[in-house]
Structures are given as structure tokens and as C-alpha cells.
Amino acid sequence: MFPIVIPLFTKEEFIKTFSYFLSSFLKIPEVASLKRKLEISFSKKKPSLIWLQLLDCAGCSEKLIRTKEWPLFEFLTALVDLKYHELLMFDTGHSAEALLKRILTEEQGDYLLLVEGAIPYRDRGRVLRVSGEPVLDFLVRISEGARLVLAFGNCAVNGGLPATPPSPTCAIGLPNLLGTERVISLFGCPGKAKALVALIAYFRLFETLPPIDRAGRPVIG
Ligand code: SF4
């Protein structure tokens, strides 16, 4: 489904590098403990991640994939099964729709949902349809079965550039639709890729979320 990624590290080197990244970003000095937690977490089944792209420029995805300082994309895909990503996956059209339907049905309550890009609110979302369903209804429906709902990048958080007047699509952010208590917001243009990876790692390693402020932002890093 996805292009083959050639591993650049041995497993041991990878876990060590990931531990140092988490230690520095989350300000947790116990590297050995992080290493153990990563090993345990890698031995468990990974949750699926559905990554949707709405009114976006793909810059948030590009930033994650192309960051050179740390292998962030490899870190992320070690933590989650990135089953659906419109920019990266081979599936298109009907086969992509079938894949999404399968994840939503078979992994109800387990999958993670990430939205990149703003939501066109015009005509109650009817200007953008997913498998014929207005995007607002689609997002409400699929967020109900998600363990975690993330808005990644300014466009997804508050409408960003697509919401700039006169915004012909009447773009809004995901928290405007679902509420700040349901959505974790990662600001930035592009979205902060390190914070995204650290947040998902925190969720997998500690089986809980870091503190979240009133704007829905994780207090990490
Ligand atoms: S937040 Fe910035 S980089 Fe991300 S989709 Fe919007 S314009 Fe592009």
C-alpha cells in the first residue's frame, strides 16, 4: 500500500536514537527507561492512523517526511500503522474509499484520526464530499470511532490560510466543528512535526495523554 522504506538503522540504533529524541523533546532525563518503554510498545500491536488532507498545501506532511535532523517519519511509523494517507498511499478512488471503510468498520474505537488542512464550511460542507457524504457529516461520523483526534497545522486548527477573508469556502478548523475538548491541536505552519511524533509517542508509551491546555494544545516540548 505504501512505498517501501529502506531501514537506515539497526533496531538497537533506532530505539536508542528515538529514546534520545524523546528525552530531549519531552525533557525526561531517564533515557534507559524510555528505551525500555519503546521496546515494550514496539512489541504490541500498533494502532492505525487515518491521515486526512482537506484544504491544505501538503506542507505539514512534507515537513514530517523531509525533516533531516531526526528520522521523524520513521519514528511515527514505528508507533502507528499509517494505513491511510492520501499523499503517500498507492490506493486511489474506489480502492481508497474501500480501504477507509474497512478501517472504520473493523477498527472502530481503536484508530487514531489526524486532519491536515482546513474544513470548507460553505453550504454546510456540501462543497466537499467524501464518497458522496458532505465533509462535515463525514468528519463528525469518523471522529466518533477514533481514540484520538488531532488537528495538525494551523489550517486544521483554526482554518489558517484558507480561512483568510474573503475565504470563498468559509473555511474553519476542526475544533470549530468538534469542540476543543475533543480535538488535540498542534499549531504551526507547517505543523510542528516533532511535537506530533512526541505526542503520539507519549500516548503509546504512557497510555495516556500529556497535559492539554484550554486551547486543546498539548503541554510538551
Ligand atoms: S498549516 Fe501551513 S503547511 Fe500546513 S497545510 Fe496549512 S498552509 Fe500548508
Boltz pocket constraint, residues with backbone or C-beta under 6 A from the ligand:
constraints:
  - pocket:
      binder: B
      contacts: [[A, 55], [A, 56], [A, 57], [A, 58], [A, 59], [A, 60], [A, 116], [A, 117], [A, 152], [A, 153], [A, 154], [A, 155], [A, 156], [A, 160], [A, 161], [A, 188], [A, 189], [A, 190], [A, 191]]
      max_distance: 6.0
